[in-house]
Amino acid sequence: MSAVTEVAPGYRASRTLPLRVEALRQWRRRRTLVMGGVLAALPFILMTAFAVGGGPGGGPNGGNGRITLIDTATASGANFAATCLFVSAGFLLVVPVALFCGDTVASEASWSSLRYLLASPVPRARLLWSKLVVALGFSLAAMVLLPAVALAAGTAAYGWGPLKLPAGGSLAAAETVPRLALVVAFVFVSQLVTAGLAFWLSTRTDAPLGAVGGAVGLTIVGNVLDAVTALGSWREFLPAHWQFAWADALQPHLEWGGMVKGAAVSVSYALVLFALAFRGFARKDIVS
């Protein structure tokens, strides 16, 4: 005898917890506004530092006889935006990704509201999918916000012009925005590992700080391991090894090799972690 599942008239699982509702809930969170304020303030903090210090680099050629991206920060608005990405991509941009993806499910559990969402009823896969899409959307918005503010503020302060390259030469002003957009896209893809790790941890714990801190901590561990040159070619399997491959986009001739390898490594890890999150959450007893 087959089991019969009764469904309330008009009920559609696909209509539960719409993305716009989840996005509005996350937008109203204080941590979202604080993180947005921090990222928007960073370009102005750097501009103030350059003004107080007499210019980027601390001296001619950064004091070491070699021109770096930071030494060209005040050459144009595009250079300033690229510099802001350079100083933040290694750690600062990790934080909003870990925060938005690690806090999303664990916070519901800590508030004891997760079981009520599932009793609404919202299917578990639907709940995770909505939260993951919104979390990734906010993560991408955070990564766009920083260079956008930096480009606008830098252009107002230093003028609009070609992107001066540390290795010599420059990119025409018309090419700078597409190249910076490519940089942001790669940084976002490279951070999918952190997103996947934070999201998986968020489904395993009721402590949002544990999920966020765990993701940030393991990302730091990856950076440390990448600095161990004794690992040789094994470092190429670490997402951290490719985190600055976007520098190939800021060359006279665009190079895709490093970015393609880095994106492949990051996406591979992320897909496994997202799959673990969905699989584990589907079998988990929700008591909070």
The 8 nearest C-alpha neighbors of each residue, nearest first, counted from 0:
[[1, 2, 3, 4, 5, 6, 7, 8],
 [2, 0, 3, 4, 5, 6, 7, 8],
 [1, 3, 4, 0, 5, 6, 7, 8],
 [2, 4, 5, 1, 0, 6, 7, 8],
 [5, 3, 6, 2, 1, 7, 8, 10],
 [4, 6, 3, 7, 8, 2, 10, 9],
 [5, 7, 8, 4, 10, 9, 11, 3],
 [6, 8, 10, 9, 5, 11, 4, 120],
 [7, 9, 10, 6, 11, 5, 12, 4],
 [10, 8, 7, 11, 6, 12, 14, 13],
 [9, 11, 7, 8, 12, 6, 14, 15],
 [12, 10, 13, 14, 9, 15, 8, 6],
 [11, 13, 14, 15, 10, 122, 121, 125],
 [12, 14, 11, 15, 125, 17, 16, 122],
 [15, 13, 12, 11, 17, 16, 10, 121],
 [14, 16, 12, 13, 17, 121, 11, 125],
 [15, 17, 20, 18, 14, 21, 126, 121],
 [18, 16, 20, 19, 15, 14, 21, 129],
 [17, 19, 21, 20, 129, 22, 16, 133],
 [18, 20, 22, 17, 21, 23, 16, 24],
 [21, 19, 23, 17, 18, 22, 24, 16],
 [20, 22, 24, 18, 23, 19, 25, 17],
 [23, 21, 19, 25, 24, 20, 133, 18],
 [24, 22, 26, 20, 21, 25, 19, 27],
 [25, 23, 21, 22, 27, 26, 20, 28],
 [24, 26, 22, 28, 27, 23, 21, 31],
 [27, 25, 23, 28, 24, 22, 31, 32],
 [26, 28, 25, 24, 23, 29, 31, 32],
 [27, 29, 25, 26, 31, 30, 24, 32],
 [30, 28, 32, 31, 33, 27, 26, 34],
 [29, 31, 33, 28, 32, 34, 98, 35],
 [32, 30, 34, 29, 28, 33, 26, 35],
 [31, 33, 35, 29, 30, 34, 36, 28],
 [34, 32, 30, 36, 35, 31, 29, 37],
 [35, 33, 37, 31, 36, 32, 30, 38],
 [36, 34, 32, 38, 33, 37, 39, 31],
 [35, 37, 33, 39, 34, 38, 40, 32],
 [38, 36, 34, 40, 35, 39, 33, 41],
 [37, 39, 35, 41, 40, 145, 36, 34],
 [38, 40, 36, 37, 41, 145, 35, 148],
 [39, 41, 37, 38, 43, 42, 36, 44],
 [40, 42, 44, 38, 43, 39, 45, 37],
 [43, 41, 45, 149, 44, 40, 46, 83],
 [44, 42, 46, 45, 41, 40, 47, 152],
 [45, 43, 41, 47, 42, 46, 48, 40],
 [44, 46, 48, 42, 47, 43, 49, 41],
 [47, 45, 43, 49, 48, 44, 42, 50],
 [46, 48, 50, 44, 45, 49, 51, 43],
 [47, 49, 45, 51, 46, 50, 52, 44],
 [50, 48, 54, 52, 46, 55, 47, 51],
 [51, 49, 47, 53, 48, 52, 54, 46],
 [52, 50, 48, 49, 53, 47, 54, 46],
 [53, 51, 49, 50, 54, 48, 57, 55],
 [52, 54, 50, 51, 49, 55, 57, 48],
 [53, 55, 49, 52, 50, 56, 57, 73],
 [56, 54, 70, 49, 57, 69, 72, 53],
 [55, 57, 61, 70, 58, 69, 60, 54],
 [58, 56, 61, 55, 62, 54, 52, 59],
 [57, 59, 61, 62, 56, 60, 55, 54],
 [60, 58, 61, 62, 56, 57, 64, 63],
 [61, 59, 66, 64, 65, 62, 58, 63],
 [60, 62, 56, 58, 59, 63, 57, 70],
 [61, 63, 58, 60, 59, 64, 57, 56],
 [64, 62, 65, 61, 60, 59, 66, 58],
 [63, 65, 60, 62, 66, 61, 59, 67],
 [66, 64, 60, 63, 67, 61, 62, 165],
 [65, 67, 60, 165, 70, 61, 64, 68],
 [68, 66, 70, 165, 69, 65, 71, 61],
 [67, 69, 71, 70, 165, 82, 72, 66],
 [68, 70, 72, 67, 71, 82, 55, 56],
 [69, 71, 56, 67, 55, 68, 72, 66],
 [72, 70, 74, 69, 68, 73, 78, 163],
 [73, 71, 79, 78, 69, 70, 74, 82],
 [72, 74, 75, 71, 79, 157, 78, 76],
 [73, 75, 71, 72, 78, 157, 163, 76],
 [76, 74, 157, 78, 77, 158, 73, 160],
 [75, 77, 154, 153, 79, 150, 78, 159],
 [78, 76, 80, 75, 79, 162, 150, 81],
 [79, 77, 72, 81, 75, 76, 80, 162],
 [78, 80, 72, 82, 76, 77, 81, 153],
 [81, 79, 149, 150, 77, 146, 83, 82],
 [82, 80, 78, 84, 79, 83, 85, 77],
 [81, 83, 85, 79, 84, 80, 69, 72],
 [84, 82, 80, 86, 85, 81, 87, 79],
 [83, 85, 81, 87, 82, 88, 86, 80],
 [84, 86, 82, 83, 87, 88, 81, 89],
 [87, 85, 83, 84, 88, 82, 89, 91],
 [86, 88, 91, 84, 85, 89, 92, 90],
 [89, 87, 92, 84, 85, 90, 86, 91],
 [88, 90, 87, 91, 86, 92, 242, 93],
 [91, 89, 93, 92, 88, 87, 94, 219],
 [92, 90, 87, 93, 94, 88, 89, 95],
 [93, 91, 88, 94, 90, 87, 95, 142],
 [92, 94, 90, 91, 96, 95, 97, 190],
 [93, 95, 97, 92, 96, 91, 98, 215],
 [96, 94, 98, 97, 93, 99, 92, 138],
 [97, 95, 138, 98, 93, 99, 94, 194],
 [96, 98, 211, 94, 101, 100, 197, 95],
 [99, 97, 95, 101, 96, 211, 102, 100],
 [98, 100, 134, 96, 102, 97, 101, 95],
 [101, 99, 198, 134, 97, 197, 98, 194],
 [102, 100, 197, 211, 201, 198, 210, 98],
 [103, 101, 207, 106, 105, 98, 99, 100],
 [102, 104, 100, 101, 106, 105, 99, 130],
 [105, 103, 107, 106, 201, 102, 202, 108],
 [106, 104, 201, 205, 207, 108, 107, 102],
 [105, 107, 109, 108, 102, 207, 104, 103],
 [108, 106, 113, 110, 112, 104, 105, 109],
 [107, 109, 111, 105, 113, 205, 287, 106],
 [108, 110, 106, 205, 111, 107, 105, 206],
 [109, 111, 107, 112, 108, 106, 113, 287],
 [112, 110, 287, 108, 109, 113, 107, 114],
 [111, 113, 115, 107, 110, 114, 108, 116],
 [114, 112, 107, 108, 116, 115, 111, 287],
 [113, 115, 117, 116, 112, 287, 285, 118],
 [114, 116, 118, 112, 117, 113, 119, 111],
 [117, 115, 113, 119, 118, 114, 121, 112],
 [116, 118, 121, 120, 114, 115, 119, 122],
 [117, 119, 120, 115, 116, 114, 121, 113],
 [120, 118, 116, 117, 121, 115, 15, 114],
 [119, 121, 118, 117, 122, 116, 15, 115],
 [120, 122, 117, 119, 15, 116, 126, 123],
 [123, 121, 125, 124, 126, 117, 120, 12],
 [122, 124, 126, 125, 127, 121, 281, 117],
 [123, 125, 127, 126, 122, 128, 277, 281],
 [126, 124, 128, 122, 123, 127, 129, 121],
 [127, 125, 123, 129, 124, 128, 122, 130],
 [128, 126, 130, 124, 125, 129, 131, 123],
 [127, 129, 125, 131, 126, 130, 124, 132],
 [130, 128, 126, 132, 127, 131, 18, 125],
 [129, 131, 127, 133, 128, 132, 134, 126],
 [132, 130, 134, 128, 133, 129, 127, 135],
 [131, 133, 135, 129, 134, 130, 136, 128],
 [132, 134, 136, 130, 135, 131, 22, 137],
 [135, 133, 131, 99, 100, 137, 136, 132],
 [136, 134, 138, 132, 137, 133, 131, 139],
 [137, 135, 133, 139, 134, 138, 132, 140],
 [136, 138, 140, 134, 139, 135, 141, 133],
 [139, 137, 135, 96, 141, 136, 140, 95],
 [138, 140, 142, 136, 141, 137, 135, 143],
 [139, 141, 137, 143, 138, 142, 144, 136],
 [142, 140, 144, 138, 139, 143, 137, 145],
 [143, 141, 139, 140, 144, 145, 138, 183],
 [142, 144, 140, 141, 145, 146, 147, 139],
 [143, 145, 141, 147, 142, 146, 140, 148],
 [144, 146, 148, 38, 147, 143, 142, 39],
 [147, 145, 149, 80, 148, 150, 144, 143],
 [148, 146, 150, 144, 149, 145, 143, 151],
 [147, 149, 151, 145, 150, 146, 152, 144],
 [150, 148, 146, 80, 152, 42, 147, 151],
 [151, 149, 80, 153, 147, 76, 148, 152],
 [150, 152, 148, 154, 149, 153, 147, 155],
 [153, 151, 149, 155, 154, 150, 148, 156],
 [154, 152, 76, 156, 150, 155, 151, 157],
 [153, 155, 76, 158, 159, 151, 157, 156],
 [156, 154, 152, 153, 158, 157, 151, 76],
 [155, 157, 153, 154, 158, 152, 76, 75],
 [158, 156, 75, 154, 153, 76, 73, 155],
 [157, 159, 154, 75, 155, 76, 156, 160],
 [160, 158, 154, 76, 75, 157, 161, 77],
 [159, 161, 172, 75, 158, 162, 76, 77],
 [162, 160, 172, 171, 170, 163, 169, 75],
 [161, 163, 170, 169, 78, 77, 164, 175],
 [164, 162, 169, 161, 168, 170, 78, 165],
 [163, 165, 169, 167, 166, 168, 162, 250],
 [166, 164, 67, 167, 68, 66, 163, 71],
 [167, 165, 164, 168, 66, 67, 250, 163],
 [168, 166, 164, 165, 169, 163, 251, 250],
 [169, 167, 164, 163, 166, 170, 251, 165],
 [168, 170, 163, 164, 162, 161, 171, 167],
 [171, 169, 162, 161, 174, 172, 251, 175],
 [170, 172, 161, 173, 174, 169, 162, 175],
 [171, 173, 161, 160, 175, 174, 170, 162],
 [172, 174, 171, 175, 176, 161, 177, 170],
 [175, 173, 171, 172, 177, 176, 178, 170],
 [174, 176, 178, 172, 177, 173, 179, 162],
 [175, 177, 179, 178, 174, 180, 173, 77],
 [178, 176, 180, 179, 175, 174, 181, 173],
 [179, 177, 181, 175, 180, 176, 248, 174],
 [178, 180, 182, 176, 181, 177, 175, 183],
 [181, 179, 177, 183, 178, 182, 176, 184],
 [182, 180, 178, 184, 179, 183, 185, 177],
 [181, 183, 179, 185, 180, 245, 184, 186],
 [184, 182, 186, 180, 185, 181, 187, 179],
 [185, 183, 181, 187, 182, 186, 180, 188],
 [186, 184, 188, 182, 187, 183, 189, 181],
 [185, 187, 189, 183, 188, 184, 182, 190],
 [186, 188, 184, 190, 185, 189, 183, 139],
 [189, 187, 185, 191, 190, 186, 262, 184],
 [188, 190, 186, 187, 265, 191, 262, 185],
 [191, 189, 187, 192, 193, 188, 186, 194],
 [192, 190, 194, 188, 193, 189, 269, 195],
 [193, 191, 269, 195, 190, 194, 265, 268],
 [192, 194, 196, 190, 191, 195, 197, 214],
 [195, 193, 191, 197, 192, 196, 100, 96],
 [196, 194, 269, 272, 192, 198, 273, 193],
 [195, 197, 193, 199, 198, 194, 214, 272],
 [198, 196, 101, 214, 200, 194, 97, 199],
 [199, 197, 201, 101, 100, 195, 200, 196],
 [198, 200, 276, 196, 201, 202, 197, 195],
 [201, 199, 210, 203, 197, 202, 198, 196],
 [200, 202, 105, 198, 101, 210, 199, 203],
 [203, 201, 199, 200, 204, 104, 280, 276],
 [204, 202, 200, 201, 199, 205, 280, 279],
 [205, 203, 206, 201, 202, 105, 200, 210],
 [204, 206, 105, 108, 109, 207, 106, 203],
 [205, 207, 209, 204, 208, 105, 109, 210],
 [208, 206, 102, 105, 210, 209, 106, 211],
 [209, 207, 211, 206, 210, 212, 102, 213],
 [208, 210, 212, 206, 207, 211, 213, 204],
 [209, 211, 200, 101, 213, 201, 207, 208],
 [212, 210, 101, 208, 97, 214, 213, 98],
 [211, 213, 215, 209, 214, 210, 208, 216],
 [214, 212, 216, 210, 211, 215, 209, 217],
 [213, 215, 197, 211, 217, 216, 212, 196],
 [216, 214, 218, 212, 213, 217, 219, 211],
 [217, 215, 213, 219, 218, 214, 212, 220],
 [216, 218, 220, 219, 214, 215, 213, 221],
 [219, 217, 221, 215, 220, 216, 214, 222],
 [220, 218, 222, 216, 221, 217, 215, 223],
 [219, 221, 217, 223, 218, 222, 224, 216],
 [220, 222, 218, 224, 219, 223, 239, 225],
 [223, 221, 219, 225, 220, 239, 224, 218],
 [224, 222, 220, 226, 225, 221, 219, 227],
 [225, 223, 221, 227, 226, 222, 220, 234],
 [224, 226, 222, 223, 227, 234, 240, 221],
 [225, 227, 223, 224, 228, 222, 240, 234],
 [228, 226, 224, 229, 225, 230, 223, 231],
 [227, 229, 230, 231, 226, 225, 234, 224],
 [228, 230, 231, 227, 226, 232, 233, 234],
 [231, 229, 228, 233, 227, 234, 232, 225],
 [230, 232, 229, 233, 228, 234, 227, 235],
 [231, 233, 234, 235, 230, 236, 228, 229],
 [234, 232, 235, 231, 230, 236, 237, 225],
 [235, 233, 232, 237, 236, 225, 230, 231],
 [234, 236, 233, 237, 232, 240, 238, 241],
 [237, 235, 234, 233, 238, 264, 240, 232],
 [236, 238, 234, 239, 235, 240, 221, 225],
 [239, 237, 240, 265, 241, 264, 236, 261],
 [240, 238, 242, 237, 222, 241, 221, 225],
 [239, 241, 238, 237, 225, 242, 235, 234],
 [242, 240, 261, 244, 239, 243, 238, 257],
 [241, 243, 239, 244, 240, 189, 238, 186],
 [244, 242, 245, 241, 246, 240, 88, 89],
 [243, 245, 241, 246, 258, 257, 242, 247],
 [246, 244, 247, 243, 182, 248, 258, 185],
 [245, 247, 244, 248, 249, 243, 250, 182],
 [248, 246, 245, 254, 249, 250, 244, 253],
 [249, 247, 246, 253, 245, 250, 178, 254],
 [250, 248, 246, 247, 178, 251, 164, 253],
 [249, 251, 252, 248, 247, 253, 164, 246],
 [252, 250, 253, 170, 249, 169, 168, 164],
 [253, 251, 250, 254, 248, 249, 247, 170],
 [252, 254, 248, 250, 247, 251, 255, 249],
 [255, 253, 247, 256, 248, 252, 257, 250],
 [254, 256, 258, 257, 259, 253, 247, 248],
 [257, 255, 259, 258, 254, 260, 247, 261],
 [258, 256, 260, 244, 259, 255, 261, 241],
 [257, 259, 261, 244, 255, 260, 256, 262],
 [258, 260, 262, 256, 261, 257, 255, 263],
 [261, 259, 263, 257, 258, 262, 264, 256],
 [260, 262, 241, 258, 264, 263, 259, 257],
 [261, 263, 259, 265, 260, 264, 258, 266],
 [264, 262, 260, 266, 261, 265, 267, 259],
 [265, 263, 261, 267, 262, 266, 238, 260],
 [264, 266, 262, 268, 189, 267, 192, 263],
 [265, 267, 269, 263, 268, 264, 262, 270],
 [268, 266, 264, 270, 265, 269, 263, 271],
 [267, 269, 271, 265, 266, 270, 192, 272],
 [268, 270, 192, 195, 266, 272, 271, 267],
 [271, 269, 273, 267, 272, 268, 266, 274],
 [272, 270, 274, 268, 269, 273, 275, 267],
 [271, 273, 275, 195, 269, 274, 270, 196],
 [274, 272, 276, 270, 275, 195, 271, 269],
 [273, 275, 271, 277, 276, 272, 278, 270],
 [276, 274, 272, 278, 273, 277, 279, 271],
 [275, 277, 199, 273, 279, 274, 278, 280],
 [276, 278, 280, 274, 275, 279, 281, 273],
 [279, 277, 275, 281, 276, 280, 274, 282],
 [278, 280, 276, 281, 282, 277, 275, 283],
 [281, 279, 283, 277, 282, 278, 276, 202],
 [280, 282, 278, 279, 283, 277, 123, 124],
 [283, 281, 280, 279, 284, 278, 277, 285],
 [284, 282, 280, 281, 285, 279, 203, 202],
 [283, 285, 286, 282, 280, 281, 287, 114],
 [286, 284, 287, 283, 114, 113, 108, 280],
 [285, 287, 284, 114, 111, 108, 113, 283],
 [286, 111, 108, 285, 114, 113, 112, 109]]
